[in-house]
Amino acid sequence: MTRSFSKHGFRRNFGGRSENKKIWIFTDAKETEKLYFLAKKREIEENLVVRVEKIKVISSKGKSTGNLINFAVSYIEHNKISKNDEFWLVFDRDKFDDFDKAIKNAKEKGFRIGYSNPCFEFWYLLHFDFYRSKLDADLAFNKLSEIFQKKFQIKYKKDLDGVYQLIKKSEENAVNNSKKILKDIGDKIPFSKRVPSTTVGLLVDRLNSLTK
């Protein structure tokens, strides 16, 4: 039977268990998110009892988030990826205006969402402190730059490789901070107004579960 994403998406991807099930992470980032999750993938797979590939990280190479959804759907269909696999989209609020529409559309198609509002750097910031005051992308970037200069004597930039290794010891702190923020905000307001917040911690938790 041919799979169709047009009406019901692929919600059944998240049901059932399979030894060969993979987690696919699609991102519209050229560097930042891609580098982070490739490093995370390597660490997870190195710690599996059976050394198999369980995580795939695919970049749409800078396409807009609306196009990221179409890119992911086309990629899944073209490569005949198993409907039992799990699919995540990772993207930022700062890149487009139709944030709420994009999340709604992605969820209707069965994707799980790892969003950052305003930007992925906010996820990095949560490794070091708990933030609830409003941030825009520039302020988040500047705060992170100051931290990296002070703690690591490194100039932060979006294509900086090795960020995961620098901050991974504080990962649990970041996950807990992100969950507390999501709980404080609740689900009554649009995603675009949930500033700052991120669901990347939920994805990281899911990836870590692969080794348990």
Buried (B, 14 or more C-beta within 10 A) or exposed (E): EEBEBEEEBBEEBBEEEEEEBBBBBBBBBBBBBBBBBBBBBEBBBEEEEEEEEBBBBBBBEEBBBBBBBBBBBEBBBEEEBBBBBBBBBBBBBBBBEEBEBBBEBBBBBBBBBBBBBBBBBBBBBBBBEEBEEEBBBEBBBBBBBEBBEEEEEBEBEBEBEEBBEBBBEBBBBBBEBBBBBBEEBEEEEEBBEBBBBBBBBBBBBBBBEBEE
